[in-house]
Amino acid sequence: MKKIWSCKIGEVDASKVPQDGDGPMREAVEAAYKELTGEDCHFNFSGWGAELDEGERHVVNFKSDGTPR
């Protein structure tokens, strides 16, 4: 069985992300992947263009009891 790890991290104002800001994040994840698995990753789809889906946005905005954060 193969596994793929997924992550969304944020949220920051776009003006705070420097030009070429993908590189440091991508390199850090790839280094952690290799440290954990002992292998180089075969692919890395990452970047600053992700969005949260409705369920993820709800988790960010509300506590488990439904009150706003």
C-alpha positions as CSV (number, residue, x, y, z in Angstrom):
1,M,0.0,0.0,0.0
2,K,1.3,3.5,-0.9
3,K,0.6,6.6,1.2
4,I,0.5,10.3,0.2
5,W,0.8,13.0,2.9
6,S,-1.2,16.2,2.5
7,C,-0.9,19.5,4.3
8,K,-2.5,23.0,4.2
9,I,-0.8,25.6,6.3
10,G,-1.6,29.3,6.8
11,E,-3.1,31.7,6.7
12,V,-1.1,34.8,6.0
13,D,-1.6,38.0,4.0
14,A,-0.3,37.6,0.5
15,S,1.9,40.8,0.9
16,K,4.0,38.9,3.5
17,V,5.0,36.1,1.1
18,P,8.2,37.1,-0.6
19,Q,8.8,36.5,-4.3
20,D,10.0,32.9,-4.7
21,G,8.5,32.1,-1.3
22,D,7.6,28.6,-2.5
23,G,11.2,27.4,-2.4
24,P,12.0,27.5,1.3
25,M,8.7,25.8,2.2
26,R,9.1,23.1,-0.4
27,E,12.7,22.4,0.6
28,A,11.8,22.1,4.2
29,V,9.0,19.6,3.5
30,E,11.2,17.5,1.2
31,A,14.0,17.4,3.8
32,A,11.5,16.3,6.5
33,Y,10.1,13.7,4.2
34,K,13.6,12.2,3.5
35,E,14.4,12.3,7.3
36,L,11.2,10.5,8.1
37,T,11.2,7.9,5.3
38,G,14.8,7.6,4.3
39,E,13.8,8.3,0.6
40,D,13.6,11.2,-1.7
41,C,10.0,12.2,-2.6
42,H,8.9,11.3,-6.1
43,F,6.8,14.5,-6.4
44,N,5.8,17.6,-4.4
45,F,2.7,19.6,-5.4
46,S,2.9,22.7,-3.2
47,G,2.6,26.4,-3.4
48,W,0.8,29.4,-2.0
49,G,-2.3,29.0,-4.2
50,A,-4.3,26.5,-2.0
51,E,-7.8,27.3,-0.6
52,L,-9.7,25.8,2.3
53,D,-12.8,23.8,1.6
54,E,-16.0,24.6,3.5
55,G,-15.3,22.0,6.2
56,E,-11.7,23.2,6.7
57,R,-12.8,26.8,6.9
58,H,-15.4,25.9,9.6
59,V,-12.7,24.2,11.7
60,V,-10.5,27.3,11.4
61,N,-13.4,29.7,12.3
62,F,-15.2,27.7,15.1
63,K,-14.3,25.8,18.2
64,S,-15.6,22.2,18.5
65,D,-18.6,23.4,20.5
66,G,-19.6,25.7,17.6
67,T,-18.6,29.0,19.2
68,P,-16.5,31.4,17.1
69,R,-12.7,31.4,17.6
